[in-house]
Amino acid sequence: MAAEAPSLVGTIETEVEIKASAGKFHHMFAGKPHHVHKATPGNIQGCELHEGDWGKVGAIVFWNYVHDGEAKVAKERIEAVDPDKNMITFRVIEGDLMKEYKSFVIKIQVTPKHGGAGSVVHWHFEYEKINEEVAHPETLLQFAVEVSKEIDEHLLAEEEE
């Protein structure tokens, strides 16, 4: 019997508690991702719409970002948007991640905190590595946590203006 190959398919997730409302945070990614770089300029340099409409299924979004100290790019297609659940799903279709992964899907869902102000941002990555040598995207998850915290600070500062 042949030994079973280790699985190249994985999921990884994290939750980040924020003070901003679930709707406002979701809107940053769904309605105006081109403003995300203003909130987290050290991590994200820009976001352009290549096709479709902001926040609509099928839209193609192009990101310039810095991960592990390197400038990188990602072209993503919006696969799902659920405003009632403050959820958006991006599938990476081109860019640096495609050098290491056959597929990479990013789901961001924001839920209001039970019994208190603020929200919880849930990041969920589904991916398939091109081979066993590729690391699981833990550093990318850490990147998502930093971006979440900086967007939260930005949204709270906007409220105070």
N, C-alpha and C positions, 0 to 999 in steps of 0.2 A: 504494500500500500504506500502510495506517495504521501510524503509529509505535507500537511496543509500549509499553504503559504500564509504568512501573517497578513492580517487584514490591512489594506491600505486606506480603507474607508473609515472615517471617524467623525465624531461630533465633540464639540467642546463648548462650554458655556460659562457665563458669569453673570452676576447681578451687581448693579451699582445703585446705591441709595442716593437720591438727589433731593434738593429742596424745591425745585421748579415743578410746575404741574405737568402731568403726563401729556396733556394736549399740546402744551407749548414745546416740550422737548420733541415730541413726535413731529410737530410741524417743522422743526429745524431740518429734519431729514426728508420729510415728505414734501413740504411746501417750498422750502427755501434752502436746499443744501448748498447753494452758491453763497450762503452767508456763514456756513460752518467755519470757513477759514478765518473769519473775523473773530470767532470765539476761541479758536485753538490754532493760531498761526504757526506755532512751533511744530505742530503735527500735520496740519493740512494747509497746503498752500493755495489750493483752488479747486473749484468744481465747475464744470461746464456741461451744459445740456447739448448733446449731439443729435438727438432725435426725440420727437414726441413732446410731451408737456411735463413740467416739474410735477413729481408726485403721482404720475399716472402709470398704470401698468403698460409695459412695453417701451417706456422711455429709456433712452441710453444716456448714461451719465458718465463723465470722465473726471476722475479725481487725480490731483497731484498731492502726494503726501510724503512724509519722512518717517521711515520705520527702521529701527536698529541703526540710526545715524545715516541712512542712505536715502537719497531722493528716489521716489518710486511713482509709478502710475498704475491706475486700475480703470478699466472700462467696464461698467456694470449695467445690466439691464434690470429694471424694476419688474419683479415677477408677481408681486402681490402687495396690495395696500388695503388696510382695513382701518379706516378712521375711527370706527366705534371701539376697536380694541387697541388703538394707537400702535399699530403694527405695520412694518414695511419689510419687504424681503428683496434683497439685491442678489443677482447672480453675476459673478465676475466672468466676463467673456474674453477679456484681453488684458495684458499688462504683466507686471512682475510676478504676481502670484501664480500665473499660468506656467511659469518656468518650473515650479515645484509641485503644482497640483493640477490634476486632470479636471477637477471641478471644485468650485468654492462658492458656497451660498452663505450669505450673511442675513440673519433675521434679527430685527431690533423691535422689541415690544416694550412699551412703557405702561405700567399699571399704577394707579393711585395707591398710596400706602393705606393700609387698613387702620382706621382709628387715629389718623393724624395727618398733618400737612406733608406735602412732598410726594415723591413717587419712587418707583423702582424700575430701573432700566435693565431689561434682560437681553443680553447679547447671546446669540446662538449661531455657531459656525458649523456647517456641514461640509465635509471636504473629502476628496480622494487624492491621496499622494501619488506622484508618478512612480516612486519606488520607496523601499524601506529606509533609505538613507535620509529622506526628507523628515525634518522634525515636525512634530505636532505644532500647530500655530499658537503656542502659549504666549509668545512675545506679542503676537498680534492681538490677543485677548487683553493683555496689559495695556497696549496702545488704545484699545477701545475704552478701557476704564479711564485712562487719562483724558481722552477726548470727551467722554461723558461728563467728567468733573469740570472740565473747562467750559463746556457748553452750559452746564448748570450755573456756573459763576457768571457767565455772560448774560444768561436769561434773567438772573436775579438783579444784576446791575442795570439791565434795561428797565426792569420794573421800578427801580429807584429813581430813574431819570424824570 
